[in-house]
Amino acid sequence: MTTMLIVEDELKTGTYLKQGLLEAGYDVTLVNDGRQGLEHILRQHYDLIILDVMLPSMDGWDILQQMRMARHEEPVLFLTARDNVSEKIKGLDLGADDYLLKPFDFAELLARIRTLLRRNRTQTSGTHRIADLVMDVTRRSVSRSGKKIHLSAKEFVLLELLLQQTGEVLPRSLLSSLVWNINFESDTNVIDVAVRRLRSKVDDDFTPKLIHTVRGIGYVLEIREE
């Protein structure tokens, strides 16, 4: 079943959207807070995300920017009451796929959703590979040399971020924000402890080693010559 996430703080609008999309045959999750919406996006895959612009704790622009930085390419439809050309351009430049003004006709919303879903079906599958490590995002499974690796939800998100940006150094500040939803200065040890646990599962019993520390900055996932 096609899955959707709605991030909308107006209770009446959110409830109306969810009910209508459920009746249209979609599997719908509704959250009312921006930061919670980003956590849902980074934790699991959705076929489509519907974002309001003005949200508590984190606005739609920031959510979109953070998810695209984390290489989450799910289609995003913005809903907003702001009829402003510059804001539409901003959303599209950040990686939005469509933009619909409130109030809107529900039939038009459904037509736009069907168009975005058809477009998204042509994209690649949610599988990441490096060396003998394979992550299937859709099935939430990880294996190495054919051996299944059991990860916690946070470890899965952490590994997915590293895989999505293979060869790029991810600063601790970015990891703490995207995976743990904490301010980097508040607790640096949690990142290092989590990476050590992930390494013990992904690297300790295998070669080559894939997760590397970049002293003073963060971590990178890549194949290095021994």
C-alpha positions as CSV (number, residue, x, y, z in Angstrom):
1,M,0.0,0.0,0.0
2,T,1.2,3.5,-0.8
3,T,2.4,5.3,2.3
4,M,2.2,9.0,3.0
5,L,3.3,11.4,5.8
6,I,1.3,14.6,6.4
7,V,3.1,17.3,8.5
8,E,0.4,19.8,9.3
9,D,-0.2,21.7,12.5
10,E,-3.7,22.9,11.8
11,L,-5.8,20.1,13.4
12,K,-8.9,20.6,11.2
13,T,-6.9,20.6,7.9
14,G,-4.7,17.7,9.0
15,T,-7.7,15.5,10.0
16,Y,-9.5,16.4,6.8
17,L,-6.5,15.4,4.7
18,K,-5.8,12.2,6.5
19,Q,-9.4,11.0,6.4
20,G,-9.7,11.9,2.7
21,L,-6.5,10.1,1.7
22,L,-7.4,7.1,3.8
23,E,-10.7,6.8,2.0
24,A,-8.7,7.1,-1.3
25,G,-6.8,4.0,-0.3
26,Y,-3.6,5.3,1.0
27,D,-1.8,4.5,4.3
28,V,-1.5,7.8,6.0
29,T,0.5,9.1,9.1
30,L,-0.3,12.5,10.4
31,V,2.0,14.6,12.7
32,N,1.5,18.1,13.9
33,D,5.1,19.2,14.7
34,G,7.9,20.0,12.4
35,R,10.7,18.2,14.3
36,Q,8.6,15.1,14.8
37,G,7.9,15.2,11.1
38,L,11.6,15.2,10.3
39,E,12.2,12.3,12.7
40,H,9.5,10.2,10.9
41,I,11.1,11.0,7.5
42,L,14.6,9.9,8.7
43,R,13.3,6.9,10.5
44,Q,11.3,5.3,7.7
45,H,10.5,5.5,4.0
46,Y,7.3,7.1,2.7
47,D,6.1,7.1,-0.9
48,L,5.0,10.8,-0.6
49,I,5.4,13.6,2.0
50,I,2.9,16.5,2.3
51,L,4.4,19.4,4.2
52,D,2.9,22.6,5.6
53,V,5.3,25.6,5.5
54,M,4.6,27.1,8.9
55,L,5.0,24.5,11.7
56,P,6.0,24.4,15.4
57,S,9.7,23.7,16.2
58,M,10.9,23.4,12.6
59,D,9.3,24.9,9.5
60,G,8.7,23.1,6.2
61,W,11.8,24.7,4.5
62,D,14.1,23.4,7.2
63,I,12.5,19.9,7.1
64,L,12.9,19.8,3.3
65,Q,16.5,21.0,3.5
66,Q,17.5,18.5,6.2
67,M,15.9,15.5,4.4
68,R,17.6,16.4,1.1
69,M,20.9,16.8,2.9
70,A,20.4,13.3,4.3
71,R,19.7,12.1,0.7
72,H,16.1,11.3,1.3
73,E,14.6,11.8,-2.2
74,E,10.9,11.0,-1.4
75,P,8.6,13.4,-3.4
76,V,7.4,16.4,-1.4
77,L,4.2,18.4,-1.9
78,F,4.0,21.7,-0.1
79,L,0.7,23.0,1.2
80,T,0.6,26.7,2.2
81,A,-1.7,29.6,2.5
82,R,1.1,32.0,1.3
83,D,0.5,33.0,-2.3
84,N,4.0,34.3,-2.8
85,V,6.0,33.6,-6.0
86,S,9.4,34.0,-4.3
87,E,8.4,31.4,-1.7
88,K,7.3,28.9,-4.4
89,I,10.7,29.4,-6.1
90,K,12.4,28.8,-2.7
91,G,10.6,25.6,-2.1
92,L,11.3,24.3,-5.6
93,D,15.0,25.3,-5.3
94,L,15.3,23.4,-2.0
95,G,14.0,20.2,-3.7
96,A,10.2,20.4,-3.4
97,D,8.3,18.5,-6.2
98,D,5.0,20.4,-6.1
99,Y,3.2,23.3,-4.4
100,L,-0.5,23.7,-3.7
101,L,-2.2,26.8,-2.1
102,K,-4.7,26.6,0.6
103,P,-7.7,26.5,0.4
104,F,-7.5,23.7,-2.3
105,D,-9.8,21.4,-4.1
106,F,-9.4,17.9,-2.8
107,A,-9.8,16.4,-6.3
108,E,-6.9,18.6,-7.5
109,L,-4.8,17.4,-4.6
110,L,-5.5,13.8,-5.5
111,A,-4.5,14.4,-9.1
112,R,-1.3,16.0,-8.1
113,I,-0.5,13.1,-5.8
114,R,-1.1,10.6,-8.5
115,T,1.2,12.5,-10.8
116,L,4.0,12.6,-8.2
117,L,3.6,8.9,-7.4
118,R,3.8,8.0,-11.1
119,R,7.0,10.1,-11.5
120,N,8.5,8.5,-8.4
121,R,8.0,4.9,-9.6
122,T,10.7,5.5,-12.2
123,Q,13.3,6.2,-9.6
124,T,15.8,3.6,-8.3
125,S,15.0,1.2,-5.5
126,G,16.0,1.9,-1.9
127,T,19.0,-0.4,-1.8
128,H,22.5,0.7,-0.8
129,R,25.7,-1.3,-1.4
130,I,29.4,-1.0,-0.6
131,A,31.8,-3.9,-0.7
132,D,29.8,-6.8,0.7
133,L,27.5,-4.6,2.8
134,V,23.9,-4.4,1.6
135,M,21.1,-2.3,3.0
136,D,17.5,-2.7,1.8
137,V,15.7,0.4,3.1
138,T,12.2,-0.8,2.1
139,R,12.6,-4.1,4.0
140,R,14.6,-2.5,6.8
141,S,17.3,-5.2,6.4
142,V,21.1,-5.1,6.5
143,S,23.5,-7.9,5.7
144,R,27.2,-8.4,5.1
145,S,28.7,-11.3,3.2
146,G,25.2,-12.7,3.2
147,K,25.0,-12.6,7.0
148,K,22.0,-10.7,8.5
149,I,23.0,-7.9,10.8
150,H,20.4,-6.8,13.5
151,L,20.4,-3.0,14.1
152,S,18.4,-0.8,16.4
153,A,16.3,1.9,14.8
154,K,18.9,4.6,15.5
155,E,21.7,2.4,14.2
156,F,19.8,1.8,11.0
157,V,19.3,5.5,10.5
158,L,22.9,6.2,11.3
159,L,24.1,3.6,8.8
160,E,21.7,4.8,6.2
161,L,23.1,8.3,6.4
162,L,26.6,7.1,6.1
163,L,25.7,4.9,3.1
164,Q,23.8,7.7,1.4
165,Q,26.9,9.9,1.5
166,T,29.6,7.3,1.0
167,G,33.0,8.9,0.9
168,E,31.8,12.1,2.5
169,V,32.8,13.1,6.0
170,L,29.7,13.6,8.2
171,P,30.3,15.9,11.1
172,R,29.2,14.9,14.6
173,S,27.0,18.0,14.7
174,L,25.0,16.8,11.6
175,L,24.6,13.3,13.0
176,S,23.5,14.5,16.4
177,S,20.8,16.7,14.8
178,L,19.5,14.2,12.2
179,V,19.7,11.0,14.2
180,W,19.3,12.0,17.8
181,N,17.5,15.3,17.5
182,I,19.9,16.9,20.0
183,N,22.1,20.0,20.1
184,F,25.7,18.9,19.4
185,E,27.1,20.8,22.3
186,S,24.7,19.1,24.8
187,D,26.2,15.6,24.5
188,T,29.0,14.6,22.1
189,N,29.5,11.2,23.7
190,V,26.3,9.7,22.5
191,I,27.5,9.9,18.9
192,D,30.8,8.2,19.6
193,V,29.2,5.4,21.6
194,A,26.6,4.7,18.9
195,V,29.2,4.6,16.2
196,R,31.3,2.2,18.2
197,R,28.2,-0.1,18.6
198,L,27.5,0.1,14.9
199,R,31.1,-0.7,14.0
200,S,31.0,-3.7,16.3
201,K,28.1,-5.1,14.2
202,V,29.1,-3.9,10.7
203,D,33.0,-4.0,10.8
204,D,34.4,-6.2,13.6
205,D,33.9,-9.6,12.0
206,F,34.4,-8.4,8.4
207,T,37.0,-7.0,6.0
208,P,37.5,-4.5,4.7
209,K,36.6,-2.0,7.5
210,L,34.1,0.5,6.2
211,I,33.4,3.0,9.0
212,H,36.3,5.4,9.7
213,T,36.9,8.2,12.2
214,V,38.0,11.6,10.9
215,R,39.7,13.1,14.0
216,G,38.1,16.2,15.3
217,I,35.3,16.2,12.7
218,G,33.2,13.1,12.4
219,Y,32.9,9.8,10.5
220,V,33.0,8.6,6.9
221,L,32.0,5.3,5.3
222,E,34.3,4.2,2.5
223,I,36.7,1.5,1.3
224,R,40.3,2.3,2.2
225,E,43.4,0.5,1.0
226,E,45.0,-1.4,3.8
